[in-house]
Amino acid sequence: MRTNSATNLFPSATHAQPKRKMSRMARQEELTGWLMAGPWIIGLILWTVGPFVAAGYLAFTDYDILSRANFVGFDNFERMLFADPLFWTALKVTSIYAVVSIPLQMALGLFLAILLNMRIRGLTLLRTIYYLPAVLSGVAVSLLWIWVFSADWGIINFVLSLVGITGPSWLSSEKWALPALITMSLWGVGSGLIIYLAGLQGVPTELYEAAEIDGAGRWPKFWQITLPMISPVLLFQLIIGIIGALQVFTEGYVMTEGGPNNATLFFLLYLWRNAFQFLKMGYASALAWAIFIYIMALTLLVLRSSAAWVFYIGEIKGRS
C-alpha cells in the first residue's frame, strides 16, 4: 500500500495538532491582566472612543440637545468653510499662537535644561522650582497672570514704570492681548525641561571628549553633537507642542473671554461657545473634526520631515 509522500514529510498537514490547554495559573494571570486593564479600557470606550464616534455622527446633523438630531449632510462643513468668518478668525489666532509659542517654549526649555545639566549648587531645588508651575491648575495660573498683566497694578507695568515706560493695557488691548498670552505660555516650560534634561544626559560623553581633542569649542559641540543627538527629543517636543498649542482653551476663556474684538478667540473657545452657549452641537462637532484633521495633518507633516533632521544613535552606528 502506497502512502502519500506529503503526509510523511508534513504530518501536521493532515493531522491537526491538539490545542494545549492553559494551566490554571496561566488563566488566573490572564484574568488578572484583564481586570487590571479593565478600568482603562472602560474609560477609553466611554470618554474617548464613544465621544469620537458620536461627534462623527453629530457633525452631519442639526442638533441642539433639546430636540432630535436632524441629518443635514455636509451643511455644517459648508457653513464652516464658506459662510463663517469666525471659523477662519479662530483658526488664524490659534495658528499664530502655536507658531510663536512653540519655538519659544522649545528654545527656553532647552536653554534651561543645558544650564541645569551642569554641576552647580542647589541643582535639585532649581529643577523643582522650574518644574512646579507645570503641575499647577490652569485656572489658578490664569487668575495669577490676570494680576501680572493688570494695567493699573500689575507687576509687568510696575517694572516698566521704573525705567520710564508706560505699559499697555495688556489683556484689554487688541494689539497686546495675544502676545500677553504667548508670554504666559512660557510659564509651563518646566514640563519640557525635564524631557530635554533626560535627553542631554543620554548623549555619550565620549563624543564631547573626542570633539575637545579635535579642538572644538562650545558652539561647534552644541551644533554638531548636542542637537543631532537630542533630535528625537526635539521631534517629540515639537509634536506634543503642536497638539497642545492648537488645543489651548483655559487662558482665552478665563483671562480674555476671546476678546478684545476676537483677538484671542482660540479655536476650542469658539467650539465651546457653539456647543454650550448657542447649543449648536452639530456645528460644534464639525468644528471638532476640523481641528482634529488640522492637528493630524500638521503632525504627519512633521513626521514626514523628520527623516531629514532627526538622527538616531542606532542608525548612526549602523552607518559607521
KAUR-V945389 format. One record per pair of residues at least 24 apart in sequence whose C-alpha atoms are under 10 Angstrom apart, sorted by sequence separation. I is the first residue (numbers start at 1). J is the second residue. D is the distance in Angstrom with one decimal. If there is no record, write none. Layout:
# KAUR-V945389
i=I j=J d=D
i=I j=J d=D
This chain:
# KAUR-V945389
i=146 j=170 d=9.3
i=203 j=227 d=9.8
i=267 j=291 d=7.8
i=146 j=171 d=7.9
i=203 j=228 d=9.7
i=204 j=229 d=8.7
i=200 j=226 d=7.3
i=203 j=229 d=6.2
i=199 j=226 d=9.3
i=200 j=227 d=9.2
i=202 j=229 d=8.4
i=203 j=230 d=7.4
i=149 j=177 d=9.5
i=202 j=230 d=8.3
i=200 j=229 d=8.2
i=201 j=230 d=9.6
i=199 j=229 d=8.1
i=200 j=230 d=6.7
i=149 j=180 d=7.6
i=199 j=230 d=5.7
i=149 j=181 d=9.7
i=198 j=230 d=9.4
i=199 j=231 d=9.0
i=197 j=230 d=9.8
i=199 j=232 d=8.6
i=200 j=233 d=9.3
i=146 j=180 d=10.0
i=196 j=230 d=7.8
i=199 j=233 d=6.4
i=145 j=180 d=9.3
i=149 j=184 d=9.6
i=198 j=233 d=9.0
i=199 j=234 d=9.2
i=145 j=181 d=9.0
i=148 j=184 d=9.7
i=197 j=233 d=9.9
i=196 j=233 d=6.7
i=195 j=233 d=7.3
i=196 j=234 d=8.0
i=142 j=181 d=9.5
i=145 j=184 d=7.3
i=195 j=234 d=9.4
i=192 j=233 d=9.6
i=195 j=236 d=9.4
i=196 j=237 d=8.7
i=142 j=184 d=8.6
i=145 j=187 d=9.7
i=192 j=234 d=9.8
i=195 j=237 d=8.4
i=141 j=184 d=9.2
i=192 j=236 d=9.9
i=193 j=237 d=10.0
i=247 j=291 d=8.4
i=192 j=237 d=7.0
i=246 j=291 d=7.9
i=247 j=292 d=9.6
i=141 j=187 d=8.8
i=246 j=292 d=9.6
i=141 j=188 d=9.7
i=192 j=240 d=9.6
i=246 j=294 d=9.0
i=247 j=295 d=9.1
i=192 j=241 d=9.3
i=243 j=292 d=9.4
i=246 j=295 d=7.3
i=138 j=188 d=9.9
i=245 j=295 d=9.9
i=243 j=294 d=9.9
i=244 j=295 d=9.7
i=136 j=188 d=9.0
i=243 j=295 d=6.3
i=133 j=186 d=10.0
i=134 j=187 d=7.6
i=135 j=188 d=8.3
i=242 j=295 d=7.3
i=243 j=296 d=8.7
i=133 j=187 d=6.6
i=134 j=188 d=4.7
i=242 j=296 d=9.8
i=132 j=187 d=9.9
i=133 j=188 d=5.6
i=134 j=189 d=7.1
i=135 j=190 d=9.2
i=243 j=298 d=9.1
i=131 j=187 d=9.6
i=132 j=188 d=8.5
i=133 j=189 d=8.2
i=134 j=190 d=5.9
i=135 j=191 d=8.3
i=239 j=295 d=9.4
i=242 j=298 d=7.9
i=243 j=299 d=8.1
i=130 j=187 d=9.0
i=131 j=188 d=7.6
i=132 j=189 d=9.9
i=133 j=190 d=7.0
i=134 j=191 d=5.6
i=242 j=299 d=7.5
i=130 j=188 d=8.4
i=131 j=189 d=7.7
i=132 j=190 d=7.2
i=133 j=191 d=8.5
i=134 j=192 d=9.1
i=130 j=189 d=7.7
i=131 j=190 d=4.1
i=132 j=191 d=8.6
i=239 j=298 d=8.6
i=240 j=299 d=9.1
i=130 j=190 d=5.1
i=131 j=191 d=5.9
i=185 j=245 d=9.1
i=239 j=299 d=6.1
i=242 j=302 d=9.8
i=129 j=190 d=8.5
i=130 j=191 d=8.4
i=131 j=192 d=8.7
i=238 j=299 d=9.0
i=239 j=300 d=9.3
i=128 j=190 d=8.8
i=131 j=193 d=7.6
i=127 j=190 d=8.2
i=130 j=193 d=8.1
i=131 j=194 d=7.6
i=182 j=245 d=10.0
i=185 j=248 d=9.8
i=239 j=302 d=7.4
i=130 j=194 d=9.2
i=238 j=302 d=8.3
i=239 j=303 d=8.4
i=127 j=193 d=8.7
i=128 j=194 d=9.9
i=185 j=251 d=9.1
i=127 j=194 d=8.1
i=184 j=251 d=8.9
i=235 j=302 d=8.0
i=236 j=303 d=9.7
i=235 j=303 d=8.0
i=182 j=251 d=9.9
i=127 j=197 d=9.8
i=181 j=251 d=7.1
i=235 j=305 d=10.0
i=181 j=252 d=8.1
i=235 j=306 d=7.3
i=178 j=252 d=9.1
i=181 j=255 d=8.8
i=232 j=306 d=8.8
i=235 j=309 d=9.1
i=177 j=252 d=9.6
i=181 j=256 d=9.4
i=231 j=306 d=9.0
i=235 j=310 d=7.3
i=234 j=310 d=8.4
i=105 j=182 d=9.6
i=109 j=186 d=8.8
i=112 j=189 d=9.2
i=113 j=190 d=9.1
i=116 j=193 d=9.1
i=232 j=309 d=9.2
i=233 j=310 d=9.1
i=101 j=179 d=9.3
i=104 j=182 d=9.0
i=105 j=183 d=9.6
i=108 j=186 d=8.0
i=112 j=190 d=8.8
i=116 j=194 d=9.7
i=177 j=255 d=9.5
i=178 j=256 d=9.5
i=231 j=309 d=7.3
i=232 j=310 d=5.9
i=100 j=179 d=9.1
i=104 j=183 d=9.0
i=109 j=188 d=9.4
i=110 j=189 d=9.4
i=113 j=192 d=8.9
i=114 j=193 d=9.1
i=117 j=196 d=9.6
i=177 j=256 d=7.9
i=231 j=310 d=5.0
i=232 j=311 d=6.8
i=101 j=181 d=9.1
i=102 j=182 d=9.3
i=105 j=185 d=7.6
i=106 j=186 d=9.4
i=109 j=189 d=5.6
i=113 j=193 d=5.4
i=117 j=197 d=6.5
i=178 j=258 d=9.8
i=230 j=310 d=8.4
i=231 j=311 d=6.2
i=232 j=312 d=7.1
i=97 j=178 d=7.4
i=101 j=182 d=5.6
i=104 j=185 d=9.1
i=105 j=186 d=5.8
i=108 j=189 d=7.3
i=109 j=190 d=6.8
i=112 j=193 d=6.8
i=113 j=194 d=7.2
i=116 j=197 d=7.6
i=117 j=198 d=9.2
i=177 j=258 d=9.6
i=178 j=259 d=9.4
i=228 j=309 d=7.8
i=229 j=310 d=8.5
i=230 j=311 d=8.1
i=231 j=312 d=8.0
i=232 j=313 d=9.8
i=96 j=178 d=8.9
i=97 j=179 d=8.2
i=100 j=182 d=7.3
i=101 j=183 d=7.7
i=104 j=186 d=7.4
i=105 j=187 d=9.0
i=107 j=189 d=9.6
i=108 j=190 d=9.5
i=109 j=191 d=8.5
i=110 j=192 d=8.1
i=111 j=193 d=8.6
i=112 j=194 d=9.6
i=113 j=195 d=8.6
i=114 j=196 d=8.2
i=115 j=197 d=9.4
i=177 j=259 d=8.0
i=178 j=260 d=9.7
i=227 j=309 d=9.8
i=228 j=310 d=6.9
i=229 j=311 d=6.7
i=230 j=312 d=8.7
i=96 j=179 d=9.8
i=100 j=183 d=9.6
i=101 j=184 d=9.3
i=102 j=185 d=9.0
i=105 j=188 d=8.4
i=106 j=189 d=7.9
i=109 j=192 d=6.0
i=110 j=193 d=6.4
i=113 j=196 d=5.9
i=114 j=197 d=7.1
i=117 j=200 d=7.4
i=172 j=255 d=9.8
i=177 j=260 d=7.6
i=181 j=264 d=8.4
i=227 j=310 d=9.3
i=228 j=311 d=6.0
i=229 j=312 d=7.1
i=230 j=313 d=9.8
i=94 j=178 d=9.7
i=97 j=181 d=8.3
i=98 j=182 d=8.6
i=101 j=185 d=6.8
i=102 j=186 d=9.2
i=105 j=189 d=5.9
i=108 j=192 d=9.5
i=109 j=193 d=4.7
i=110 j=194 d=9.4
i=112 j=196 d=9.0
i=113 j=197 d=5.1
i=117 j=201 d=7.5
i=171 j=255 d=7.4
i=172 j=256 d=7.6
i=176 j=260 d=9.8
i=227 j=311 d=9.4
i=228 j=312 d=8.3
i=229 j=313 d=7.3
i=93 j=178 d=8.1
i=97 j=182 d=6.3
i=101 j=186 d=7.6
i=104 j=189 d=9.3
i=105 j=190 d=9.4
i=108 j=193 d=8.4
i=109 j=194 d=8.5
i=110 j=195 d=9.2
i=111 j=196 d=9.2
i=112 j=197 d=8.8
i=113 j=198 d=8.8
i=171 j=256 d=6.4
i=174 j=259 d=7.5
i=175 j=260 d=9.0
i=178 j=263 d=6.6
i=179 j=264 d=9.5
i=228 j=313 d=9.4
i=96 j=182 d=9.4
i=106 j=192 d=7.5
i=107 j=193 d=10.0
i=109 j=195 d=9.1
i=110 j=196 d=6.0
i=111 j=197 d=10.0
i=113 j=199 d=9.4
i=114 j=200 d=7.5
i=173 j=259 d=8.6
i=174 j=260 d=5.4
i=177 j=263 d=6.9
i=178 j=264 d=5.7
i=105 j=192 d=8.1
i=106 j=193 d=8.5
i=109 j=196 d=7.2
i=110 j=197 d=7.9
i=113 j=200 d=7.9
i=114 j=201 d=9.7
i=172 j=259 d=7.5
i=173 j=260 d=6.5
i=174 j=261 d=6.7
i=176 j=263 d=9.0
i=177 j=264 d=6.8
i=178 j=265 d=9.3
i=229 j=316 d=10.0
i=97 j=185 d=9.4
i=105 j=193 d=9.3
i=109 j=197 d=9.1
i=113 j=201 d=10.0
i=171 j=259 d=8.3
i=172 j=260 d=5.9
i=173 j=261 d=9.1
i=174 j=262 d=8.2
i=175 j=263 d=7.8
i=176 j=264 d=9.9
i=178 j=266 d=10.0
i=110 j=199 d=10.0
i=171 j=260 d=7.8
i=172 j=261 d=9.5
i=174 j=263 d=5.7
i=106 j=196 d=9.1
i=110 j=200 d=9.2
i=173 j=263 d=8.7
i=174 j=264 d=8.4
i=172 j=263 d=9.7
i=171 j=263 d=9.9
i=171 j=264 d=9.4
i=146 j=251 d=9.7
i=145 j=251 d=9.4
i=149 j=255 d=9.9
i=142 j=250 d=7.6
i=143 j=251 d=9.1
i=146 j=254 d=9.0
i=141 j=250 d=9.7
i=142 j=251 d=5.9
i=146 j=255 d=6.3
i=204 j=313 d=9.7
i=141 j=251 d=8.8
i=142 j=252 d=9.1
i=145 j=255 d=8.2
i=146 j=256 d=9.1
i=203 j=313 d=9.4
i=138 j=249 d=9.6
i=139 j=250 d=6.6
i=142 j=253 d=9.4
i=143 j=254 d=7.5
i=144 j=255 d=9.7
i=114 j=226 d=9.9
i=138 j=250 d=6.5
i=139 j=251 d=7.7
i=142 j=254 d=6.5
i=143 j=255 d=7.1
i=137 j=250 d=10.0
i=138 j=251 d=7.6
i=141 j=254 d=9.9
i=142 j=255 d=6.2
i=139 j=253 d=9.3
i=140 j=254 d=9.6
i=142 j=256 d=9.9
i=139 j=254 d=6.9
i=138 j=254 d=9.3
i=139 j=255 d=9.1
i=110 j=227 d=10.0
i=110 j=234 d=9.2
i=106 j=234 d=7.9
i=106 j=237 d=7.3
i=105 j=237 d=9.5
i=106 j=238 d=7.7
i=105 j=238 d=9.7
i=102 j=237 d=8.9
i=103 j=238 d=8.4
i=106 j=241 d=8.5
i=102 j=238 d=7.3
i=105 j=241 d=8.5
i=102 j=239 d=9.7
i=102 j=240 d=9.5
i=103 j=241 d=9.0
i=102 j=241 d=5.9
i=101 j=241 d=8.8
i=102 j=242 d=7.2
i=101 j=242 d=9.7
i=99 j=241 d=9.9
i=102 j=244 d=9.3
i=98 j=241 d=7.9
i=99 j=242 d=8.6
i=102 j=245 d=7.3
i=98 j=242 d=6.6
i=101 j=245 d=7.7
i=98 j=243 d=9.2
i=100 j=245 d=9.9
i=98 j=244 d=8.6
i=99 j=245 d=8.7
i=95 j=242 d=9.4
i=98 j=245 d=5.1
i=99 j=246 d=9.7
i=97 j=245 d=7.1
i=98 j=246 d=6.3
i=96 j=245 d=9.8
i=97 j=246 d=8.0
i=98 j=247 d=9.5
i=95 j=245 d=8.3
i=96 j=246 d=9.6
i=98 j=248 d=9.1
i=94 j=245 d=7.5
i=95 j=246 d=6.9
i=97 j=248 d=9.0
i=94 j=246 d=5.9
i=93 j=246 d=9.7
i=94 j=247 d=8.2
i=94 j=248 d=7.8
i=91 j=246 d=8.8
i=94 j=249 d=9.8
i=93 j=258 d=10.0
i=97 j=264 d=9.1
i=90 j=258 d=9.2
i=93 j=262 d=8.6
i=97 j=266 d=8.8
i=93 j=263 d=7.0
i=94 j=264 d=8.1
i=92 j=263 d=9.8
i=93 j=264 d=6.4
i=94 j=265 d=7.7
i=95 j=266 d=9.0
i=90 j=262 d=8.0
i=92 j=264 d=9.9
i=93 j=265 d=6.5
i=94 j=266 d=5.2
i=95 j=267 d=9.2
i=89 j=262 d=7.7
i=90 j=263 d=8.8
i=92 j=265 d=9.1
i=93 j=266 d=6.1
i=94 j=267 d=6.1
i=89 j=263 d=8.5
i=90 j=264 d=8.0
i=91 j=265 d=8.6
i=92 j=266 d=8.6
i=93 j=267 d=7.8
i=94 j=268 d=8.9
i=89 j=264 d=9.3
i=90 j=265 d=5.3
i=91 j=266 d=7.2
i=92 j=267 d=8.7
i=86 j=262 d=8.5
i=89 j=265 d=7.4
i=90 j=266 d=5.1
i=91 j=267 d=5.8
i=89 j=266 d=8.5
i=90 j=267 d=4.7
i=91 j=268 d=9.5
i=87 j=265 d=9.6
i=89 j=267 d=8.5
i=90 j=268 d=8.4
i=86 j=265 d=8.6
i=87 j=266 d=9.8
i=88 j=267 d=9.1
i=90 j=269 d=8.4
i=91 j=270 d=9.6
i=87 j=267 d=7.7
i=90 j=270 d=6.8
i=86 j=267 d=9.3
i=89 j=270 d=9.7
i=90 j=271 d=9.3
i=87 j=270 d=7.9
i=86 j=270 d=8.1
i=87 j=271 d=9.1
i=91 j=290 d=9.9
i=87 j=287 d=8.3
i=91 j=291 d=8.5
i=80 j=283 d=8.1
i=87 j=290 d=10.0
i=91 j=294 d=9.6
i=79 j=283 d=8.8
i=80 j=284 d=9.9
i=76 j=282 d=7.3
i=77 j=283 d=8.0
i=80 j=286 d=8.1
i=76 j=283 d=5.5
i=79 j=286 d=10.0
i=80 j=287 d=7.6
i=75 j=283 d=9.0
i=76 j=284 d=8.9
i=77 j=285 d=10.0
i=76 j=285 d=9.0
i=77 j=286 d=6.4
i=81 j=290 d=9.9
i=64 j=274 d=9.9
i=65 j=275 d=9.4
i=72 j=282 d=9.4
i=76 j=286 d=6.4
i=77 j=287 d=8.2
i=80 j=290 d=9.2
i=64 j=275 d=8.3
i=65 j=276 d=9.7
i=71 j=282 d=9.4
i=75 j=286 d=9.8
i=76 j=287 d=8.6
i=63 j=275 d=9.7
i=64 j=276 d=9.4
i=69 j=281 d=9.3
i=70 j=282 d=9.2
i=74 j=286 d=9.3
i=77 j=289 d=9.7
i=66 j=279 d=8.7
i=69 j=282 d=8.2
i=77 j=290 d=8.6
i=64 j=278 d=8.2
i=65 j=279 d=6.8
i=64 j=279 d=4.9
i=65 j=280 d=8.2
i=63 j=279 d=7.8
i=64 j=280 d=5.2
i=65 j=281 d=7.1
i=63 j=280 d=6.1
i=64 j=281 d=5.6
i=65 j=282 d=9.4
i=62 j=280 d=7.3
i=63 j=281 d=5.4
i=64 j=282 d=7.4
i=61 j=280 d=9.7
i=62 j=281 d=7.4
i=63 j=282 d=5.1
i=64 j=283 d=9.5
i=61 j=281 d=8.5
i=62 j=282 d=5.1
i=63 j=283 d=8.1
i=61 j=282 d=5.2
i=62 j=283 d=7.2
i=63 j=284 d=9.6
i=59 j=281 d=8.0
i=60 j=282 d=6.6
i=61 j=283 d=7.9
i=63 j=285 d=9.8
i=58 j=281 d=7.1
i=59 j=282 d=4.8
i=60 j=283 d=8.2
i=58 j=282 d=4.8
i=59 j=283 d=6.2
i=61 j=285 d=9.1
i=57 j=282 d=8.5
i=58 j=283 d=8.0
i=59 j=284 d=7.4
i=60 j=285 d=8.4
i=61 j=286 d=9.2
i=55 j=281 d=8.7
i=56 j=282 d=9.4
i=58 j=284 d=8.7
i=59 j=285 d=4.7
i=60 j=286 d=7.5
i=55 j=282 d=7.9
i=58 j=285 d=6.0
i=59 j=286 d=4.4
i=55 j=283 d=9.8
i=57 j=285 d=8.4
i=58 j=286 d=7.7
i=59 j=287 d=8.1
i=55 j=284 d=8.6
i=56 j=285 d=7.1
i=57 j=286 d=9.4
i=59 j=288 d=8.5
i=55 j=285 d=5.0
i=56 j=286 d=7.8
i=59 j=289 d=7.8
i=54 j=285 d=8.5
i=55 j=286 d=7.5
i=55 j=287 d=9.6
i=56 j=288 d=9.1
i=52 j=285 d=9.3
i=55 j=288 d=7.6
i=56 j=289 d=7.4
i=51 j=285 d=9.8
i=55 j=289 d=7.6
i=52 j=288 d=9.4
i=52 j=289 d=9.0
